[in-house]
Amino acid sequence: MFSPRSIALDSSAESQLQRFAIDIGERRVLIRGYADRSEGTNGQALDLSRDRAAVVYEHLQAYGVRLDQMTVEASGFSAEGTEPVEVDSHNRRVDVIAYAPSR
């Protein structure tokens, strides 16, 4: 989780990302950023959620995850790009989802 209008990761998140990067193997990674309604207009929240996802992307890259394994998405303050999400610190987050590549 992030502080309001922040893209800074805390040391706990950084260590979790480092462990995740070690375990990722050849799987693909979807990195999806979120914001909540307290963080501005939907456009501002979309930019913020994109910036949050980019920070995670950069950390995973620094820890050895290949660029071609990662996809970044921004959801603003909408879950899955549809309904508005309420003001809640749990919505100030980045989901990192690993999955096996299709063959």
C-alpha positions in Angstrom: 0.0 0.0 0.0 1.0 3.6 -0.6 0.6 6.8 1.2 -1.9 9.2 -0.4 -0.6 10.6 -3.7 2.7 8.8 -3.2 4.7 6.3 -5.4 7.3 5.5 -2.7 7.8 1.9 -1.7 8.6 1.1 1.8 11.5 -1.3 2.7 9.0 -4.2 3.3 7.6 -3.9 -0.2 11.1 -3.7 -1.7 12.1 -6.9 0.1 8.9 -8.7 -1.0 9.5 -7.7 -4.6 13.1 -8.9 -4.4 11.9 -12.3 -3.1 9.2 -12.4 -5.8 11.8 -11.7 -8.5 13.9 -14.6 -7.3 11.0 -17.0 -7.5 9.5 -15.8 -10.8 11.4 -18.1 -13.1 10.0 -18.0 -16.7 6.5 -16.9 -15.7 5.0 -13.7 -17.0 4.0 -10.9 -14.7 1.1 -8.5 -14.8 1.7 -5.3 -12.8 -1.5 -3.3 -12.2 -1.6 0.0 -10.3 -4.5 1.4 -8.4 -5.5 4.7 -6.7 -8.5 5.8 -4.7 -11.0 8.6 -5.0 -9.1 10.8 -2.5 -6.2 11.1 -4.9 -7.8 13.5 -7.4 -9.8 13.2 -10.6 -9.9 9.9 -12.5 -7.2 11.2 -14.9 -4.9 12.1 -12.0 -5.6 8.8 -10.3 -4.9 7.0 -13.6 -1.5 8.8 -13.9 -0.8 8.0 -10.2 -1.7 4.3 -10.6 0.5 4.1 -13.7 3.4 5.7 -11.8 2.9 3.2 -8.9 3.0 0.3 -11.4 6.1 1.7 -13.1 7.9 1.8 -9.8 7.2 -1.8 -9.2 8.2 -2.6 -12.8 11.5 -0.8 -12.3 12.3 -2.7 -9.1 11.5 -6.1 -10.6 13.7 -5.2 -13.6 16.5 -4.2 -11.2 16.1 -7.6 -9.4 16.5 -9.5 -12.7 13.0 -9.9 -14.1 13.2 -9.5 -17.9 11.4 -6.7 -19.6 9.6 -9.2 -22.0 8.1 -11.0 -19.0 6.3 -7.9 -17.6 3.1 -6.1 -18.6 2.0 -2.9 -16.8 -1.5 -1.6 -16.5 -3.1 1.3 -14.7 -6.6 1.3 -13.3 -6.9 4.7 -11.8 -9.6 4.5 -9.1 -11.6 2.0 -11.1 -11.4 -1.7 -10.4 -10.8 -3.5 -13.7 -11.5 -0.2 -15.4 -15.3 -0.3 -14.6 -16.9 0.8 -11.3 -15.4 3.5 -9.1 -13.6 2.2 -6.0 -14.4 3.8 -2.7 -11.8 5.8 -0.7 -9.8 3.2 1.0 -6.1 2.8 1.6 -6.3 -0.8 0.3 -7.0 0.7 -3.1 -3.7 2.5 -3.0 -1.8 -0.5 -4.2 -0.1 -2.4 -7.0 -1.1 -6.0 -7.8 1.6 -8.2 -9.1 0.3 -11.3 -10.7 2.5 -14.1 -12.0 1.1 -16.6 -14.6 2.4 -19.2 -16.9 2.9 -18.1 -20.5 0.4 -19.6 -23.0 1.9 -22.0 -25.5 
